[in-house]
């Protein structure tokens, strides 16, 4: 086992560690870190991994990791860091003649070019004789200073960093893939289309991999199908709104699959009554039922030959979530994951609001905060066959007895967002 430090992105802070844990399980990697090692207040985290190859595999498809470094030293000050590094002469000998690039960075502060050069000169005792190569070096080394997120807290920048890190870069994350699936480049979109970054994170949380099968029962315009198919899964979607599946003007979910050359992994899409959860509040939630304000259908085919879809009635969000989890409890394979968005009013939210089920264990609950309201990415994992045998027949999904913060969320949202 060796020590490394992860350099996270500064996006979706409450999702970063959860994605890293999911990727460790996906790759079967023994990832260890101390309690309190991670903080939303810092992009750096020290971890323990079996090897450099495992470090590369761990972040090869990470969306919220910039790079991972082999840890040479961490300390409160640069002086103490140099003392640590000098005690390991192999750092000097192993890379004496290789070409290299040296990166200097700071979190919570901007270091001028002159300041960066001064930091680099502090490591002259390493005595490397190789050529400096900024494009394709044999090795990239990084030195980073962490000043904390004082700016977000309205505090002045400290004079000195509270932690510094030095290491050799092992691998980079998969941030480039976000640009490939950017919604601005997507042929077919709708008001509920999930942005590429979050869709990719969801796929990682769901442990999507080649050979797995993914069902999105609220498929909308198919954003989640695209990202899961990218990672090698066979995908299928359903929605109560057939118009979104069909698309318009010759563009739809099928054309998006063609755009990304993923048609072989997007199996099909069907119109089905499984409810529509809160991916987009403005879309509303419906289920099949008799609408008293409309005349009953005499037949299922319109005069022009198009199919006539069943009437729908409002579907309370609390009921949608309970039905979703009960559906997953029946059809999801043991060890499979249910990943969904859960909206709530920030001031009213309580952890007890999240529905539970005896067939599932809670894996992650990550908040994306928008001020007075938020949405949470909930990740639940179905128990193994052995675990299920001990709980079979213990009931369905349930939440706290008090009215949850997501109750009547749509009406609350529009009261504040007319």
CORVENMO-V324701 format. One record per backbone hydrogen bond with DSSP energy under -0.5 kcal/mol. NH is the residue of the N-H (numbers start at 0). CO is the residue of the C=O. If there is no record, write none. Layout:
nh/co
NH/CO
NH/CO
This chain:
nh/co
1/48
3/46
4/68
5/44
6/66
7/5
7/42
8/63
14/11
15/11
15/12
18/14
19/15
20/16
21/17
22/18
23/19
24/20
25/21
26/22
27/23
27/24
28/23
30/28
31/47
36/33
41/38
44/5
46/3
47/31
48/1
54/50
55/51
56/52
57/53
58/54
59/55
59/56
61/58
65/6
66/6
67/170
68/4
69/167
70/2
70/68
71/165
72/165
74/163
80/76
81/77
82/78
83/79
84/80
85/81
86/82
86/83
87/84
90/87
91/88
92/88
93/89
94/90
95/92
99/130
100/138
102/100
102/140
104/142
106/144
107/105
110/108
111/109
115/111
116/112
117/113
118/114
119/115
120/116
121/117
121/118
122/119
123/120
125/122
126/123
128/95
129/95
132/99
132/130
138/98
140/100
141/166
142/102
143/164
144/104
145/162
146/106
146/144
149/147
152/148
153/150
154/149
161/145
162/145
163/74
164/143
165/72
166/141
167/69
168/139
169/67
170/67
172/65
173/61
176/173
177/174
178/174
178/175
179/175
180/176
181/178
184/181
185/182
192/189
198/194
199/195
200/196
201/197
202/198
203/199
204/200
205/201
206/203
207/202
210/231
211/208
213/233
215/213
215/235
216/214
218/215
218/237
221/218
225/221
226/222
227/223
228/224
229/225
230/226
231/228
232/227
233/211
234/264
235/213
236/267
237/215
238/269
241/239
243/240
244/240
245/241
246/242
247/250
250/247
252/244
255/251
256/252
257/253
258/254
259/255
260/257
261/256
262/256
264/261
265/261
266/234
266/264
267/234
269/236
271/238
271/269
273/271
276/274
278/276
279/276
282/279
283/279
283/280
286/312
288/310
290/288
291/289
293/290
301/305
304/301
307/299
308/306
312/286
314/284
319/315
320/316
321/317
322/318
323/319
324/320
325/321
326/322
327/323
328/324
329/325
329/326
330/326
331/327
334/381
334/382
335/332
337/379
338/336
339/377
341/375
343/373
344/404
345/343
345/371
347/344
348/344
348/345
352/349
353/350
355/397
359/356
360/380
362/378
363/378
365/376
367/374
368/366
369/372
371/369
373/343
374/367
375/341
376/365
377/339
377/375
378/363
379/337
380/360
381/335
382/358
387/383
388/384
389/385
389/386
390/386
390/387
391/387
393/390
397/355
399/351
406/403
408/405
411/407
412/408
413/409
414/410
415/411
415/412
416/412
